[in-house]
Structure formats: structure tokens, C-alpha cells
Amino acid sequence: MANQHAQHTFTCPVCGKEKPMRSAVHGEMVRPAVASLVEREHPGWSSGERICADCLNHYRAEYVEDVLE
């Protein structure tokens, strides 16, 4: 049963929380400008890894805020 649970979750390398796999976004799908923000605050993360939707949305909002300023 634990193995089945592990197949449906992942640990986001940005926030460190266990998240449902359905909320995972592969880093290659992240726009370069947003990926750059993530990498700046989390140098261990790369576009070859997944990121949870919550973290991605946080950095998307941060990017939009920066652009609007």
C-alpha cells in the first residue's frame, strides 16, 4: 500500500512538501523567465525536475508582479 501511495505523490524540491503527482509540473514546461526566478531562490532546482503547481503559481505571480513594476 505504501508503494502505491508513493506512485501517486512526489516531494516538491522547492517547498519540500509531499504533493499529489497530479499537481506536478515538469520544469521543461515552465517558461524560462519563471524558471529563472525559481532557480535564483532555489539553486538546487533545475528545469529537469518537477515543481508543484502551488510553487509554480507563486513564482508566476512573482514574475507578473516584477513585470508590472
FIKOLZA-1660 file (N, C-alpha, C; in steps of 0.1 Angstrom, whole numbers, plus 5000, padded with zeros to 4 digits):
% residues 69
   i   px   py   pz ch aa at
   1 5008 4988 5000  A  M  N
   1 5000 5000 5000  A  M CA
   1 5009 5013 5000  A  M  C
   2 5019 5013 5008  A  A  N
   2 5028 5024 5008  A  A CA
   2 5034 5027 4995  A  A  C
   3 5038 5016 4987  A  N  N
   3 5044 5018 4974  A  N CA
   3 5034 5024 4965  A  N  C
   4 5021 5020 4966  A  Q  N
   4 5011 5026 4957  A  Q CA
   4 5009 5041 4960  A  Q  C
   5 5010 5045 4973  A  H  N
   5 5009 5059 4977  A  H CA
   5 5021 5066 4971  A  H  C
   6 5033 5061 4971  A  A  N
   6 5045 5067 4966  A  A CA
   6 5043 5070 4951  A  A  C
   7 5036 5061 4944  A  Q  N
   7 5034 5063 4930  A  Q CA
   7 5025 5075 4927  A  Q  C
   8 5017 5079 4936  A  H  N
   8 5007 5090 4934  A  H CA
   8 5011 5103 4940  A  H  C
   9 5023 5103 4946  A  T  N
   9 5028 5116 4952  A  T CA
   9 5043 5118 4948  A  T  C
  10 5047 5130 4950  A  F  N
  10 5061 5134 4949  A  F CA
  10 5064 5144 4959  A  F  C
  11 5077 5146 4961  A  T  N
  11 5081 5157 4970  A  T CA
  11 5086 5168 4962  A  T  C
  12 5080 5179 4963  A  C  N
  12 5084 5191 4955  A  C CA
  12 5098 5196 4960  A  C  C
  13 5108 5197 4951  A  P  N
  13 5121 5201 4955  A  P CA
  13 5122 5216 4960  A  P  C
  14 5111 5223 4957  A  V  N
  14 5111 5238 4960  A  V CA
  14 5106 5240 4974  A  V  C
  15 5094 5234 4977  A  C  N
  15 5088 5236 4991  A  C CA
  15 5091 5225 5000  A  C  C
  16 5095 5213 4995  A  G  N
  16 5099 5202 5003  A  G CA
  16 5086 5194 5008  A  G  C
  17 5075 5198 5003  A  K  N
  17 5062 5191 5008  A  K CA
  17 5059 5180 4998  A  K  C
  18 5052 5169 5004  A  E  N
  18 5047 5158 4996  A  E CA
  18 5034 5163 4989  A  E  C
  19 5033 5162 4976  A  K  N
  19 5022 5166 4969  A  K CA
  19 5016 5155 4960  A  K  C
  20 5004 5156 4956  A  P  N
  20 4998 5146 4947  A  P CA
  20 5006 5148 4933  A  P  C
  21 5008 5137 4927  A  M  N
  21 5015 5137 4914  A  M CA
  21 5007 5145 4904  A  M  C
  22 4994 5146 4905  A  R  N
  22 4986 5153 4895  A  R CA
  22 4989 5168 4896  A  R  C
  23 4996 5173 4907  A  S  N
  23 4999 5187 4908  A  S CA
  23 5013 5190 4903  A  S  C
  24 5020 5180 4899  A  A  N
  24 5034 5181 4894  A  A CA
  24 5035 5187 4880  A  A  C
  25 5044 5196 4878  A  V  N
  25 5046 5202 4865  A  V CA
  25 5061 5200 4862  A  V  C
  26 5064 5194 4851  A  H  N
  26 5078 5192 4847  A  H CA
  26 5084 5206 4844  A  H  C
  27 5096 5207 4849  A  G  N
  27 5103 5220 4847  A  G CA
  27 5105 5225 4833  A  G  C
  28 5105 5215 4823  A  E  N
  28 5106 5219 4809  A  E CA
  28 5094 5226 4804  A  E  C
  29 5083 5225 4812  A  M  N
  29 5070 5232 4808  A  M CA
  29 5070 5246 4814  A  M  C
  30 5079 5250 4822  A  V  N
  30 5079 5263 4829  A  V CA
  30 5086 5273 4820  A  V  C
  31 5080 5284 4818  A  R  N
  31 5086 5295 4810  A  R CA
  31 5100 5299 4815  A  R  C
  32 5110 5301 4807  A  P  N
  32 5123 5304 4811  A  P CA
  32 5124 5315 4821  A  P  C
  33 5117 5326 4820  A  A  N
  33 5117 5337 4829  A  A CA
  33 5113 5333 4843  A  A  C
  34 5102 5325 4844  A  V  N
  34 5097 5320 4856  A  V CA
  34 5107 5310 4862  A  V  C
  35 5113 5301 4854  A  A  N
  35 5123 5291 4859  A  A CA
  35 5135 5298 4864  A  A  C
  36 5138 5309 4858  A  S  N
  36 5150 5317 4863  A  S CA
  36 5147 5322 4878  A  S  C
  37 5135 5327 4880  A  L  N
  37 5131 5331 4894  A  L CA
  37 5132 5319 4904  A  L  C
  38 5127 5308 4900  A  V  N
  38 5128 5296 4909  A  V CA
  38 5143 5293 4911  A  V  C
  39 5151 5292 4901  A  E  N
  39 5165 5288 4902  A  E CA
  39 5173 5298 4911  A  E  C
  40 5169 5311 4910  A  R  N
  40 5175 5321 4918  A  R CA
  40 5173 5319 4933  A  R  C
  41 5161 5315 4937  A  E  N
  41 5158 5313 4951  A  E CA
  41 5161 5298 4956  A  E  C
  42 5161 5289 4946  A  H  N
  42 5164 5275 4949  A  H CA
  42 5174 5270 4939  A  H  C
  43 5187 5273 4941  A  P  N
  43 5197 5269 4932  A  P CA
  43 5198 5254 4929  A  P  C
  44 5193 5246 4938  A  G  N
  44 5193 5231 4936  A  G CA
  44 5183 5226 4926  A  G  C
  45 5173 5235 4923  A  W  N
  45 5162 5231 4913  A  W CA
  45 5167 5233 4899  A  W  C
  46 5163 5225 4890  A  S  N
  46 5166 5227 4876  A  S CA
  46 5154 5223 4868  A  S  C
  47 5154 5228 4855  A  S  N
  47 5142 5225 4847  A  S CA
  47 5141 5211 4843  A  S  C
  48 5150 5202 4847  A  G  N
  48 5149 5188 4845  A  G CA
  48 5140 5181 4856  A  G  C
  49 5136 5189 4866  A  E  N
  49 5128 5184 4877  A  E CA
  49 5114 5189 4877  A  E  C
  50 5106 5182 4885  A  R  N
  50 5092 5187 4887  A  R CA
  50 5091 5198 4897  A  R  C
  51 5080 5205 4897  A  I  N
  51 5077 5216 4907  A  I CA
  51 5062 5214 4909  A  I  C
  52 5058 5217 4921  A  C  N
  52 5043 5216 4924  A  C CA
  52 5036 5228 4918  A  C  C
  53 5024 5226 4915  A  A  N
  53 5016 5237 4910  A  A CA
  53 5015 5249 4919  A  A  C
  54 5015 5247 4932  A  D  N
  54 5014 5258 4942  A  D CA
  54 5027 5266 4941  A  D  C
  55 5038 5260 4941  A  C  N
  55 5051 5268 4940  A  C CA
  55 5052 5275 4926  A  C  C
  56 5048 5267 4916  A  L  N
  56 5048 5274 4902  A  L CA
  56 5039 5286 4902  A  L  C
  57 5027 5285 4907  A  N  N
  57 5018 5296 4907  A  N CA
  57 5024 5308 4915  A  N  C
  58 5031 5305 4926  A  H  N
  58 5037 5315 4934  A  H CA
  58 5048 5323 4925  A  H  C
  59 5056 5316 4918  A  Y  N
  59 5066 5322 4910  A  Y CA
  59 5061 5329 4898  A  Y  C
  60 5050 5323 4892  A  R  N
  60 5043 5330 4881  A  R CA
  60 5038 5344 4886  A  R  C
  61 5032 5344 4897  A  A  N
  61 5027 5357 4903  A  A CA
  61 5038 5367 4906  A  A  C
  62 5049 5361 4911  A  E  N
  62 5061 5370 4914  A  E CA
  62 5066 5376 4901  A  E  C
  63 5066 5368 4890  A  Y  N
  63 5071 5372 4877  A  Y CA
  63 5062 5384 4872  A  Y  C
  64 5049 5381 4872  A  V  N
  64 5039 5392 4867  A  V CA
  64 5041 5404 4876  A  V  C
  65 5042 5403 4889  A  E  N
  65 5044 5415 4897  A  E CA
  65 5057 5423 4893  A  E  C
  66 5068 5415 4890  A  D  N
  66 5080 5422 4886  A  D CA
  66 5079 5429 4873  A  D  C
  67 5071 5423 4864  A  V  N
  67 5069 5429 4850  A  V CA
  67 5061 5441 4851  A  V  C
  68 5051 5441 4860  A  L  N
  68 5042 5453 4861  A  L CA
  68 5049 5465 4868  A  L  C
  69 5059 5462 4876  A  E  N
  69 5066 5473 4883  A  E CA
  69 5075 5479 4873  A  E  C
% end
